[in-house]
């Protein structure tokens, strides 16, 4: 099939008949009419017999064996420092503990259930605790010497709704922060919650979080490259664009970047079915998006990912990445159903290639496993969890070229530097970029100067932007609004709102503006990224029982419109404002949260 051309919109067709709408959200017609053929093909599950396990293929001197069986819906794996293996089972809603105390490469007995929570999926181990993610919650529990868990403590309970992709995964970064992947609610749509289709960065106590990166449809597998400390993740591509469209994407995930979904895929591929909000065109969305670094076969379904730390494989594998590919249901022939290796050199990915295959059987008509979880056992072997037959496989090297050299621990500074970008600077009003000779008056019908900001304008309640007005300035061509909190920690000041290209004839912003990159009312207003990582207004959310925080609603009159892309950060906006500010003013309100949320 010919790859989709940029700008084409599709009417998806199945061999069985018309599929109907690809995603349930409002679209505006633009005259596109391009048929696409796709397939629904689900290889049948068959038992993982000894003969079929022996038939699995791996590189020379690697042996694949069964570590544990009978686990039903085995999903994500986590291995404690003492070698205890934890397996989440989403369909059973629990976490199972496995131990191999005699070191024979097999679990000593049937698994022991150590935690129960509906939708249990993501696992991480940090500072002697097991962290567990469900659809909307993150828990932690102390790990006891016998591997059992102490009481589960809820750290947060307000993750966004799930829809099509409910499988949260998480890992602790080299900076000690918890990174949590939240998939999209749909195949391809404009999300109403910016925390969907995103990578979140969360403090270990769960009290604060930001959106680290966005435009990630479902990045279940991610990990840090040991040499550079860079975060890499493999994203699930869009369905229903054809057997070979779109590739699964390997991305270098960095703070503030947007990776294309739902409108752009690959390096410059365009999803013909979707429509960005705010009258933003596909070409502009492409310019705002970060392209993938490498692609892999469409619909292979990347799952848990890791960088091999060394210790038991030949030296050439140390520092390379491994990834479980669960396998397709909408491609013929099927793709995935394998473990792949991502070769890295000098901190950069070079190619993606099969490592363990053979889980597809009978010429691709059946399968014995759908690979999901992937972890390194204490002895350096790989462990892979299969959520179809409930088997955990062990992949060990038995040749003479094993290397004990370690890849090392990823450095923390790259992630810390990204997180602290824009911190430790003055408020916008005090920056050299905003020097102005005149003043303007800023008012609000929502709150008085130095008074408390009503609860509805905070993220503890409705989170709607307040009404804001200002005195008109003669000669102004546009206005800019910047809202900052100088009392926030650790990022100071915390940016709560960036809006620019407010037309000269507009001298007030109504309450409850849309939280999107570009507004259609007031027409043409562009919004940037808050410190939270989302566009538009983000209301006060100071820690519970903090002293009142001050929120500076700053307005600047400019002698020009700005050529600054939607979603830009504050410093990029201020650089464009330098020498163009005619007048400025501010309104300061306060907010304090004394009551702890229920979740």
C-alpha positions as CSV (number, residue, x, y, z in Angstrom):
1,X,0.0,0.0,0.0
2,X,1.3,3.5,-0.8
3,X,2.0,5.5,2.3
4,X,-0.5,8.2,3.1
5,X,0.2,11.6,1.6
6,X,0.3,14.7,3.8
7,X,-3.1,16.5,3.9
8,X,-5.2,13.6,3.0
9,X,-8.2,12.8,5.2
10,X,-9.5,9.2,5.2
11,X,-12.7,7.2,5.2
12,X,-11.4,3.9,6.7
13,X,-12.6,0.8,5.0
14,X,-12.3,-2.8,6.2
15,X,-12.4,-5.8,4.0
16,X,-15.5,-6.8,6.1
17,X,-17.2,-3.5,5.4
18,X,-17.2,0.1,6.6
19,X,-15.8,0.6,10.0
20,X,-17.4,3.9,10.7
21,X,-15.9,6.9,12.5
22,X,-12.3,6.3,13.7
23,X,-12.6,8.5,16.7
24,X,-15.6,10.0,18.5
25,X,-15.1,13.7,18.3
26,X,-16.4,16.6,16.2
27,X,-14.7,17.1,12.9
28,X,-15.1,19.9,10.3
29,X,-15.2,18.8,6.7
30,X,-12.5,19.8,4.3
31,X,-13.5,17.8,1.2
32,X,-11.0,14.9,1.7
33,X,-12.0,11.5,0.4
34,X,-9.3,8.9,0.6
35,X,-10.1,5.2,1.2
36,X,-7.7,3.1,3.3
37,X,-7.7,-0.7,3.6
38,X,-6.8,-2.3,6.9
39,X,-7.2,-5.7,8.5
40,X,-8.4,-7.2,11.7
41,X,-6.3,-10.4,12.2
42,X,-5.9,-11.9,15.7
43,X,-3.7,-15.0,15.7
44,X,-5.3,-17.6,17.9
45,X,-3.8,-18.5,21.3
46,X,-2.4,-22.0,21.7
47,X,-0.7,-23.7,24.7
48,X,3.0,-23.0,25.4
49,X,4.0,-26.6,25.2
50,X,7.6,-27.8,25.9
51,X,8.1,-28.3,22.2
52,X,6.9,-24.9,21.3
53,X,9.1,-23.3,24.0
54,X,12.1,-25.2,22.7
55,X,11.3,-23.8,19.2
56,X,11.8,-20.2,20.3
57,X,14.7,-18.6,18.5
58,X,17.4,-16.4,20.1
59,X,21.0,-15.5,19.2
60,X,23.6,-18.3,19.5
61,X,24.3,-19.4,23.1
62,X,21.2,-17.8,24.5
63,X,18.6,-20.1,26.0
64,X,14.9,-19.4,26.6
65,X,13.2,-21.3,29.4
66,X,10.2,-21.0,31.6
67,X,10.8,-19.1,34.9
68,X,7.1,-19.3,36.1
69,X,3.8,-20.4,34.7
70,X,0.1,-20.3,35.4
71,X,0.0,-16.6,36.1
72,X,-2.9,-15.7,33.8
73,X,-2.7,-12.0,32.8
74,X,0.9,-11.4,33.7
75,X,1.8,-7.8,32.7
76,X,4.5,-5.6,34.1
77,X,7.7,-6.9,35.9
78,X,9.8,-5.3,38.7
79,X,12.8,-6.9,40.3
80,X,13.9,-6.0,43.8
81,X,17.6,-5.7,44.8
82,X,17.4,-9.1,46.5
83,X,16.1,-10.7,43.3
84,X,12.4,-10.9,44.3
85,X,10.3,-10.6,41.2
86,X,6.9,-8.8,41.2
87,X,4.4,-9.2,38.5
88,X,1.3,-7.1,38.0
89,X,-1.9,-8.8,36.7
90,X,-4.3,-6.2,35.4
91,X,-7.2,-8.6,34.8
92,X,-6.9,-10.1,38.2
93,X,-6.3,-6.8,39.9
94,X,-3.3,-7.8,41.9
95,X,0.5,-8.1,42.2
96,X,2.2,-11.5,42.5
97,X,5.6,-12.2,44.1
98,X,8.0,-14.8,42.7
99,X,11.3,-15.9,44.2
100,X,14.1,-18.1,43.1
101,X,16.1,-18.7,46.3
102,X,17.9,-21.8,45.1
103,X,19.2,-20.1,41.9
104,X,18.0,-22.7,39.5
105,X,16.5,-20.3,37.1
106,X,12.9,-21.1,38.0
107,X,10.5,-19.7,40.6
108,X,10.5,-21.8,43.7
109,X,6.8,-22.3,43.7
110,X,3.5,-20.7,42.8
111,X,3.3,-17.0,43.1
112,X,2.2,-15.3,46.3
113,X,-0.3,-12.4,46.0
114,X,1.1,-9.4,47.8
115,X,-1.3,-6.6,46.8
116,X,-4.8,-6.2,45.5
117,X,-6.0,-3.1,43.6
118,X,-8.5,-3.0,40.7
119,X,-6.6,-2.4,37.4
120,X,-3.2,-3.0,39.0
121,X,-0.6,-2.4,36.2
122,X,2.5,-0.2,36.6
123,X,5.3,-1.2,39.0
124,X,8.4,0.5,40.2
125,X,10.8,-0.1,43.1
126,X,12.5,2.8,44.9
127,X,14.1,3.2,48.3
128,X,12.7,-0.1,49.7
129,X,9.2,0.5,48.5
130,X,7.1,-1.0,45.7
131,X,5.1,1.6,43.8
132,X,1.9,0.4,42.1
133,X,-0.2,2.3,39.5
134,X,-3.8,1.7,38.6
135,X,-5.9,3.7,36.1
136,X,-6.3,6.7,38.4
137,X,-4.1,6.0,41.4
138,X,-0.5,5.5,42.5
139,X,0.2,3.6,45.7
140,X,3.4,2.6,47.6
141,X,4.1,0.0,50.2
142,X,7.3,-1.0,52.1
143,X,8.9,-4.2,51.0
144,X,9.5,-6.5,54.0
145,X,12.5,-8.8,54.2
146,X,10.4,-11.8,53.2
147,X,9.3,-10.0,50.0
148,X,5.8,-9.4,51.3
149,X,4.4,-5.8,51.4
150,X,3.4,-3.5,54.2
151,X,0.2,-1.5,54.0
152,X,-0.5,0.3,50.7
153,X,-0.5,4.1,50.9
154,X,-2.2,6.1,48.2
155,X,0.1,8.9,47.0
156,X,-2.3,10.3,44.4
157,X,-5.8,9.4,43.2
158,X,-6.6,11.9,40.5
159,X,-4.9,10.6,37.3
160,X,-7.0,11.3,34.2
161,X,-9.6,8.9,32.9
162,X,-8.4,6.1,30.6
163,X,-10.6,5.1,27.7
164,X,-8.8,3.1,25.1
165,X,-5.4,3.0,26.9
166,X,-5.8,2.3,30.7
167,X,-2.3,0.8,31.2
168,X,-0.2,3.2,33.3
169,X,3.5,2.5,33.5
170,X,6.1,4.2,35.6
171,X,9.8,4.2,36.5
172,X,12.0,6.3,38.7
173,X,14.5,8.5,36.8
174,X,18.1,9.1,37.7
175,X,16.9,12.4,39.3
176,X,14.9,10.5,41.9
177,X,11.5,11.5,40.4
178,X,8.7,9.2,39.4
179,X,7.9,9.3,35.6
180,X,4.5,8.0,34.7
181,X,3.1,7.4,31.2
182,X,-0.6,8.1,30.7
183,X,-2.0,6.9,27.4
184,X,-4.6,8.5,25.2
185,X,-8.3,7.9,25.7
186,X,-8.8,7.2,22.0
187,X,-7.1,6.1,18.8
188,X,-6.7,9.7,17.5
189,X,-8.5,12.7,19.0
190,X,-8.0,16.0,20.7
191,X,-7.8,15.2,24.4
192,X,-9.7,17.4,26.8
193,X,-7.3,16.6,29.6
194,X,-3.7,17.5,28.8
195,X,-2.4,14.8,31.2
196,X,-3.6,12.2,28.7
197,X,-1.2,11.1,25.9
198,X,1.6,12.5,28.1
199,X,4.6,11.7,30.3
200,X,4.2,13.0,33.8
201,X,7.0,13.8,36.3
202,X,5.9,13.2,39.9
203,X,7.6,13.8,43.2
204,X,8.1,10.6,45.2
205,X,5.6,11.7,47.8
206,X,3.0,12.3,45.0
207,X,2.4,15.9,46.2
208,X,3.4,17.6,43.0
209,X,3.5,16.7,39.3
210,X,4.0,18.3,35.9
211,X,3.5,17.3,32.3
212,X,7.0,16.4,31.1
213,X,6.2,15.8,27.5
214,X,3.0,15.4,25.4
215,X,1.8,14.1,22.0
216,X,2.7,10.5,23.1
217,X,-0.2,8.2,22.2
218,X,0.8,5.3,24.5
219,X,4.4,5.1,25.6
220,X,4.3,2.1,27.8
221,X,8.0,1.3,27.5
222,X,10.6,3.9,28.5
223,X,14.0,4.0,30.1
224,X,17.2,6.1,30.6
225,X,20.3,5.5,28.4
226,X,23.1,4.8,30.9
227,X,25.8,6.9,29.3
228,X,23.9,10.2,28.6
229,X,21.0,9.9,31.1
230,X,18.6,10.7,28.2
231,X,15.1,9.4,28.4
232,X,14.0,7.1,25.5
233,X,10.5,5.7,24.9
234,X,8.7,3.6,22.3
235,X,5.2,5.0,21.4
236,X,2.3,3.0,20.0
237,X,1.3,4.2,16.5
238,X,-2.2,5.2,15.3
239,X,-4.5,2.4,14.2
240,X,-6.7,2.1,11.1
241,X,-4.3,3.8,8.7
242,X,-3.3,0.6,7.0
243,X,-1.1,-2.5,7.6
244,X,2.1,-0.5,7.3
245,X,1.1,2.8,8.7
246,X,2.1,4.1,11.1
247,X,5.5,2.8,12.4
248,X,6.0,2.3,16.1
249,X,8.1,5.3,17.2
250,X,11.3,5.5,19.2
251,X,11.5,9.0,20.7
252,X,14.0,10.8,22.8
253,X,11.6,12.3,25.4
254,X,12.5,15.7,26.6
255,X,10.8,18.3,28.8
256,X,8.3,20.5,27.0
257,X,8.4,18.7,23.7
258,X,5.4,17.6,21.8
259,X,5.7,14.4,19.7
260,X,3.0,14.8,17.1
261,X,0.0,12.6,18.2
262,X,-2.8,12.8,17.2
263,X,-2.1,14.8,14.0
264,X,1.5,14.0,13.0
265,X,3.4,10.7,13.0
266,X,6.9,9.5,12.3
267,X,9.1,12.2,10.9
268,X,6.6,14.1,8.8
269,X,3.6,11.8,8.3
270,X,0.2,13.3,8.6
271,X,-2.9,11.7,10.1
272,X,-5.5,12.5,7.5
273,X,-8.5,11.9,9.8
274,X,-7.8,14.4,12.7
275,X,-8.2,18.1,13.0
276,X,-6.3,20.3,15.4
277,X,-8.4,22.7,17.6
278,X,-8.0,26.5,17.5
279,X,-7.7,26.8,13.7
280,X,-4.1,25.4,13.8
281,X,-3.2,23.8,10.6
282,X,-1.4,20.5,10.1
283,X,1.7,22.2,8.7
284,X,1.9,24.3,11.9
285,X,1.3,21.2,14.1
286,X,4.2,19.5,12.2
287,X,6.5,22.5,12.9
288,X,5.5,22.2,16.6
289,X,6.2,18.4,16.8
290,X,9.4,16.5,17.5
291,X,10.0,13.7,14.9
292,X,10.7,10.1,15.9
293,X,14.3,9.0,15.9
294,X,13.7,5.4,14.7
295,X,10.7,3.5,13.5
296,X,9.6,-0.2,13.7
297,X,7.0,-2.3,12.0
298,X,3.5,-0.9,12.3
299,X,1.2,-2.3,15.0
300,X,3.9,-4.4,16.7
301,X,2.7,-2.9,20.0
302,X,5.8,-1.9,22.1
303,X,5.5,-2.6,25.8
304,X,8.0,-2.6,28.7
305,X,11.5,-1.4,27.9
306,X,14.9,-1.5,29.6
307,X,18.6,-0.8,29.0
308,X,20.7,-3.8,29.7
309,X,23.1,-3.0,32.6
310,X,25.6,-5.7,31.8
311,X,26.8,-8.5,34.0
312,X,25.8,-11.7,32.2
313,X,25.6,-11.1,28.4
314,X,28.5,-10.5,26.0
315,X,29.9,-7.0,26.2
316,X,28.3,-5.9,22.9
317,X,24.9,-6.0,24.6
318,X,25.8,-3.8,27.5
319,X,24.0,-0.5,27.2
320,X,21.7,-1.6,24.5
321,X,17.9,-1.5,25.0
322,X,15.5,-4.3,24.9
323,X,11.7,-4.1,24.3
324,X,8.8,-6.5,24.5
325,X,6.5,-6.3,21.5
326,X,3.0,-7.6,22.4
327,X,1.9,-8.0,18.8
328,X,-0.7,-6.8,16.4
329,X,-4.4,-7.4,16.0
330,X,-5.0,-5.2,13.1
331,X,-2.3,-6.2,10.5
332,X,-2.0,-9.2,8.2
333,X,0.6,-10.7,8.4
334,X,0.8,-10.1,12.2
335,X,3.7,-8.0,13.5
336,X,5.4,-8.1,16.9
337,X,5.1,-11.1,19.2
338,X,8.8,-10.8,20.0
339,X,11.5,-9.2,22.0
340,X,13.6,-6.7,20.1
341,X,17.0,-5.2,20.7
342,X,17.8,-1.6,20.1
343,X,21.5,-1.1,19.3
344,X,23.0,2.0,20.8
345,X,26.4,3.6,20.0
346,X,27.7,6.7,21.7
347,X,24.4,7.2,23.4
348,X,22.4,7.2,20.2
349,X,20.1,4.4,18.8
350,X,21.4,2.8,15.6
351,X,18.8,0.1,14.6
352,X,16.0,-2.1,16.0
353,X,16.2,-5.8,15.4
354,X,14.6,-9.0,16.6
355,X,16.2,-10.7,19.6
356,X,13.8,-13.5,20.6
357,X,11.2,-14.7,18.1
358,X,9.0,-17.7,17.7
359,X,6.1,-16.7,19.9
360,X,4.1,-16.7,16.6
361,X,3.4,-20.2,15.6
362,X,1.8,-22.2,12.7
363,X,3.1,-19.8,10.1
364,X,1.8,-16.8,12.0
365,X,-1.7,-18.2,12.5
366,X,-1.4,-18.8,16.2
367,X,0.7,-17.6,19.1
368,X,2.0,-19.0,22.4
369,X,2.7,-15.6,24.1
370,X,2.0,-11.9,23.9
371,X,5.2,-10.3,25.4
372,X,4.5,-7.4,27.8
373,X,6.7,-7.2,30.8
374,X,10.5,-7.1,30.6
375,X,13.1,-6.9,33.5
376,X,16.6,-8.0,34.4
377,X,16.9,-10.7,37.0
378,X,19.4,-10.5,39.7
379,X,21.7,-12.9,37.9
380,X,21.6,-10.8,34.7
381,X,19.1,-12.9,32.7
382,X,16.2,-11.2,31.0
383,X,12.7,-12.0,32.3
384,X,9.7,-11.6,30.0
385,X,6.0,-11.7,31.1
386,X,3.4,-13.1,28.7
387,X,-0.2,-11.9,29.3
388,X,-1.8,-14.6,27.2
389,X,-0.7,-17.9,28.7
390,X,0.6,-16.4,31.9
391,X,4.2,-17.5,31.5
392,X,7.3,-15.6,32.7
393,X,10.2,-16.6,30.4
394,X,13.9,-16.4,31.2
395,X,16.5,-15.5,28.6
396,X,20.0,-16.4,29.7
397,X,23.4,-16.4,28.0
398,X,25.2,-19.8,28.4
399,X,28.2,-19.2,26.2
400,X,31.8,-18.4,27.0
401,X,31.8,-14.6,26.2
402,X,29.8,-13.3,29.1
403,X,31.1,-9.9,30.4
404,X,30.9,-8.7,33.9
405,X,31.4,-5.1,32.8
406,X,28.5,-2.8,33.8
407,X,27.0,0.0,31.8
408,X,26.9,2.3,34.8
409,X,24.2,4.4,36.4
410,X,22.6,7.1,34.2
411,X,23.7,10.6,35.3
412,X,21.0,12.6,37.0
413,X,22.0,16.1,35.8
414,X,20.4,16.0,32.4
415,X,16.9,15.4,33.8
416,X,17.4,17.8,36.6
417,X,18.6,20.5,34.3
418,X,15.5,20.1,32.1
419,X,13.2,20.2,35.1
420,X,14.8,23.4,36.5
421,X,14.9,25.3,33.2
422,X,13.4,28.8,33.7
423,X,13.8,28.7,37.5
424,X,15.6,31.1,39.7
425,X,14.7,34.2,37.6
426,X,12.8,37.4,38.4
427,X,9.2,37.9,37.7
428,X,8.5,39.0,34.1
429,X,7.7,42.5,35.3
430,X,11.2,42.9,36.6
431,X,13.0,41.4,33.6
432,X,15.1,43.5,31.3
433,X,13.0,42.2,28.4
434,X,9.9,44.1,29.7
435,X,11.4,47.5,30.4
436,X,8.8,50.1,29.7
437,X,8.3,53.8,30.4
438,X,4.6,53.8,31.1
439,X,2.2,51.9,33.4
440,X,-1.2,50.4,32.8
441,X,-3.9,49.5,35.3
442,X,-5.0,45.8,35.7
443,X,-8.3,44.9,37.3
444,X,-10.5,41.9,37.8
445,X,-14.2,41.3,38.6
446,X,-13.1,38.0,40.1
447,X,-10.9,39.3,42.9
448,X,-9.6,42.6,44.4
449,X,-6.0,43.6,44.7
450,X,-4.1,41.6,47.3
451,X,-7.3,39.7,48.1
452,X,-7.9,35.9,48.1
453,X,-8.5,34.4,44.7
454,X,-11.8,32.5,44.8
455,X,-11.6,28.7,45.0
456,X,-13.2,28.2,41.6
457,X,-10.1,29.7,39.9
458,X,-7.8,27.1,41.6
459,X,-6.9,23.6,40.5
460,X,-8.5,22.4,43.7
461,X,-11.9,23.2,42.2
462,X,-13.0,24.3,38.7
463,X,-9.7,25.7,37.5
464,X,-11.3,28.4,35.3
465,X,-9.4,31.5,34.4
466,X,-10.6,34.7,36.1
467,X,-11.9,37.7,34.3
468,X,-9.1,40.1,33.7
469,X,-9.1,43.7,32.4
470,X,-6.7,46.5,31.7
471,X,-6.5,50.1,30.7
472,X,-6.0,50.6,26.9
473,X,-2.6,52.0,25.8
474,X,-2.3,54.4,22.9
475,X,-0.2,52.9,20.1
476,X,-0.5,49.4,21.4
477,X,-0.7,46.7,18.7
478,X,-1.2,43.8,21.0
479,X,-1.2,42.7,24.7
480,X,0.5,39.9,26.6
481,X,-0.6,38.3,29.8
482,X,1.8,36.5,32.1
483,X,0.8,35.0,35.4
484,X,3.5,33.8,37.9
485,X,3.8,32.6,41.5
486,X,7.1,33.6,43.1
487,X,6.4,31.6,46.2
488,X,6.4,28.2,44.5
489,X,9.1,25.6,45.1
490,X,11.3,24.1,43.7
491,X,10.7,25.9,40.4
492,X,10.5,29.7,41.1
493,X,8.6,31.5,39.7
494,X,5.9,29.0,38.6
495,X,4.3,30.1,35.3
496,X,0.5,29.8,35.5
497,X,-0.5,31.5,32.2
498,X,1.0,32.8,29.0
499,X,-1.2,34.5,26.4
500,X,-0.1,36.8,23.6
501,X,-1.2,38.5,20.4
502,X,-4.3,39.7,22.3
503,X,-5.6,42.3,19.7
504,X,-5.2,46.0,20.4
505,X,-8.9,46.5,20.5
506,X,-9.4,43.9,23.3
507,X,-8.7,45.1,26.8
508,X,-10.3,42.3,28.8
509,X,-10.3,38.6,28.9
510,X,-13.6,36.9,30.0
511,X,-13.7,34.2,32.7
512,X,-13.2,30.6,31.7
513,X,-11.1,30.7,28.6
514,X,-10.3,27.5,26.6
515,X,-7.1,25.8,27.6
516,X,-5.7,25.3,24.2
517,X,-2.8,26.6,22.0
518,X,-4.9,29.1,20.1
519,X,-8.2,30.8,20.9
520,X,-10.9,31.5,18.5
521,X,-12.6,33.9,21.0
522,X,-10.9,36.3,21.5
523,X,-9.8,35.5,17.9
524,X,-6.2,34.7,17.4
525,X,-4.9,34.8,21.0
526,X,-2.0,32.4,21.3
527,X,-1.2,30.6,24.6
528,X,2.0,29.1,25.8
529,X,3.2,26.4,28.2
530,X,2.8,26.7,31.9
531,X,5.4,25.3,34.3
532,X,2.9,22.5,34.7
533,X,3.5,21.7,31.0
534,X,0.0,22.5,29.7
535,X,-1.3,25.3,27.5
536,X,-3.6,28.0,28.7
537,X,-4.5,29.0,32.3
538,X,-3.5,26.7,35.1
539,X,-4.9,27.8,38.4
540,X,-3.3,28.0,41.8
541,X,-2.4,24.7,43.4
542,X,0.0,25.3,46.3
543,X,0.7,22.5,48.7
544,X,-1.9,22.1,51.4
545,X,-1.3,24.3,54.4
546,X,1.4,26.3,52.7
547,X,1.3,30.0,53.6
548,X,-0.7,32.0,51.1
549,X,1.0,32.2,47.7
550,X,1.0,35.4,45.6
551,X,-0.1,35.3,42.0
552,X,1.0,38.1,39.8
553,X,-1.3,38.8,36.9
554,X,1.0,40.9,34.7
555,X,-0.2,42.6,31.5
556,X,2.1,44.1,28.9
557,X,1.2,46.5,26.0
558,X,3.4,45.9,22.9
559,X,4.0,48.0,19.7
560,X,3.8,44.8,17.6
561,X,2.2,41.4,17.2
562,X,4.6,38.6,18.0
563,X,5.9,35.8,15.8
564,X,6.1,33.2,18.6
565,X,4.9,29.7,18.1
566,X,1.9,28.3,20.1
567,X,3.0,26.4,23.2
568,X,6.2,28.4,23.7
569,X,7.7,28.8,27.1
570,X,8.0,32.1,29.0
571,X,11.7,32.8,28.2
572,X,11.0,32.4,24.5
573,X,8.1,34.8,24.8
574,X,10.1,37.4,26.8
575,X,12.9,37.3,24.2
576,X,10.5,38.3,21.5
577,X,9.0,41.0,23.7
578,X,12.4,42.7,24.2
579,X,12.3,46.4,23.1
580,X,8.6,46.2,22.2
581,X,6.9,46.9,25.5
582,X,5.1,50.2,25.8
583,X,3.5,49.9,29.2
584,X,3.0,47.3,31.9
585,X,1.0,46.7,35.0
586,X,-0.1,43.9,37.4
587,X,-2.8,42.7,39.7
588,X,-1.7,40.5,42.6
589,X,-4.1,38.0,44.3
590,X,-3.4,35.3,46.9
591,X,-4.4,31.7,47.4
592,X,-4.1,29.2,50.2
593,X,-5.4,25.7,50.4
594,X,-6.2,24.5,54.0
595,X,-8.3,21.4,53.3
596,X,-6.6,18.3,51.9
597,X,-8.4,16.8,48.9
598,X,-10.1,13.4,49.3
599,X,-7.9,12.0,46.5
